[in-house]
Amino acid sequence: MKEKSIRIRLSQKRYDKLKAYAETKEKTVTQLVEDWIDRLPSQKIGDSSYAPLPNQPDG
């Protein structure tokens, strides 16, 4: 499977918070993001039951 990469912009404060959290869980930031993505509900094209995720408060 060919892997893709993404690039996001974060404040230094958010990056530090994310990195520290990853370290406490003995995971990489990539692993945290992949775990979060894996918990998202599957969406099928044309699925009328799709409901967008609610806005999340800033960290």
PASEBA-1860 file (N, C-alpha, C; in nm, 3 decimals):
! residues 59
1> MKEKSIRI> 0.084/-0.117/0.000/0.000/0.000/0.000/0.089/0.124/0.000 ~ 0.061/0.215/-0.092/0.136/0.339/-0.099/0.086/0.434/0.010 ~ 0.179/0.490/0.085/0.142/0.581/0.193/0.137/0.724/0.142 ~ 0.050/0.801/0.203/0.036/0.943/0.173/0.083/1.023/0.292 ~ 0.114/1.146/0.270/0.152/1.232/0.382/0.063/1.356/0.381 ~ 0.047/1.413/0.499/-0.027/1.538/0.511/0.061/1.636/0.589 ~ 0.032/1.762/0.569/0.105/1.865/0.641/0.002/1.958/0.703 ~ 0.016/1.981/0.831/-0.076/2.071/0.899/0.003/2.179/0.972
9> RLSQKRYD> -0.060/2.292/0.990/0.003/2.401/1.065/-0.058/2.404/1.204 ~ 0.027/2.406/1.304/-0.014/2.415/1.443/0.066/2.524/1.512 ~ 0.007/2.583/1.613/0.085/2.674/1.697/0.189/2.591/1.771 ~ 0.294/2.657/1.816/0.397/2.587/1.892/0.337/2.525/2.017 ~ 0.244/2.594/2.081/0.179/2.544/2.202/0.104/2.414/2.174 ~ 0.028/2.410/2.066/-0.047/2.289/2.031/0.046/2.175/1.992 ~ 0.151/2.208/1.917/0.246/2.104/1.878/0.312/2.044/2.002 ~ 0.353/2.130/2.094/0.418/2.081/2.216/0.322/1.995/2.297
17> KLKAYAET> 0.197/2.035/2.303/0.096/1.958/2.377/0.075/1.821/2.313 ~ 0.066/1.818/2.181/0.048/1.692/2.109/0.169/1.601/2.126 ~ 0.286/1.657/2.112/0.409/1.578/2.124/0.423/1.521/2.266 ~ 0.392/1.603/2.367/0.401/1.557/2.505/0.300/1.446/2.531 ~ 0.180/1.459/2.477/0.078/1.356/2.494/0.123/1.226/2.429 ~ 0.178/1.236/2.309/0.227/1.117/2.238/0.334/1.046/2.322 ~ 0.422/1.124/2.381/0.528/1.064/2.462/0.472/0.992/2.584 ~ 0.367/1.049/2.647/0.309/0.982/2.764/0.242/0.851/2.725
25> KEKTVTQL> 0.197/0.842/2.600/0.133/0.719/2.551/0.231/0.626/2.481 ~ 0.359/0.667/2.479/0.464/0.591/2.411/0.425/0.563/2.266 ~ 0.379/0.668/2.199/0.341/0.661/2.059/0.400/0.780/1.985 ~ 0.402/0.770/1.853/0.441/0.885/1.772/0.318/0.968/1.744 ~ 0.341/1.091/1.700/0.229/1.176/1.660/0.153/1.110/1.545 ~ 0.225/1.050/1.453/0.161/0.979/1.342/0.068/0.870/1.394 ~ 0.112/0.794/1.491/0.028/0.687/1.546/-0.097/0.745/1.611 ~ -0.085/0.857/1.682/-0.203/0.919/1.741/-0.304/0.961/1.635
33> VEDWIDRL> -0.254/1.023/1.528/-0.343/1.068/1.421/-0.408/0.948/1.353 ~ -0.332/0.844/1.326/-0.388/0.724/1.264/-0.494/0.660/1.354 ~ -0.468/0.655/1.485/-0.567/0.600/1.578/-0.696/0.681/1.575 ~ -0.683/0.814/1.572/-0.801/0.901/1.567/-0.879/0.878/1.437 ~ -0.808/0.872/1.326/-0.873/0.849/1.196/-0.945/0.714/1.195 ~ -0.882/0.612/1.253/-0.944/0.479/1.257/-1.072/0.477/1.338 ~ -1.090/0.571/1.432/-1.212/0.577/1.512/-1.325/0.654/1.443 ~ -1.295/0.722/1.333/-1.399/0.794/1.261/-1.496/0.695/1.199
41> PSQKIGDS> -1.625/0.730/1.192/-1.720/0.640/1.128/-1.691/0.630/0.978 ~ -1.713/0.513/0.923/-1.694/0.495/0.779/-1.803/0.570/0.704 ~ -1.764/0.637/0.597/-1.859/0.711/0.516/-1.860/0.650/0.377 ~ -1.979/0.621/0.328/-1.993/0.567/0.194/-2.045/0.676/0.103 ~ -1.995/0.679/-0.019/-2.041/0.778/-0.116/-2.189/0.755/-0.142 ~ -2.266/0.862/-0.134/-2.410/0.852/-0.156/-2.487/0.812/-0.032 ~ -2.421/0.798/0.082/-2.488/0.761/0.207/-2.560/0.882/0.262 ~ -2.692/0.881/0.261/-2.769/0.996/0.306/-2.770/1.010/0.457
49> SYAPLPNQ> -2.716/0.911/0.529/-2.714/0.919/0.675/-2.590/0.992/0.725 ~ -2.509/1.043/0.632/-2.387/1.113/0.671/-2.420/1.234/0.756 ~ -2.353/1.245/0.867/-2.365/1.365/0.951/-2.224/1.412/0.983 ~ -2.194/1.538/0.955/-2.058/1.585/0.982/-2.028/1.581/1.130 ~ -1.900/1.566/1.163/-1.858/1.567/1.302/-1.879/1.706/1.359 ~ -1.917/1.715/1.486/-1.935/1.848/1.547/-1.802/1.920/1.558 ~ -1.808/2.052/1.560/-1.685/2.129/1.579/-1.628/2.098/1.715 ~ -1.496/2.083/1.718/-1.428/2.054/1.844/-1.370/2.182/1.900
57> PDG> -1.380/2.204/2.030/-1.318/2.324/2.088/-1.167/2.319/2.075 ~ -1.107/2.435/2.063/-0.961/2.442/2.054/-0.897/2.394/2.182 ~ -0.785/2.319/2.164/-0.713/2.251/2.264/-0.669/2.313/2.386
END
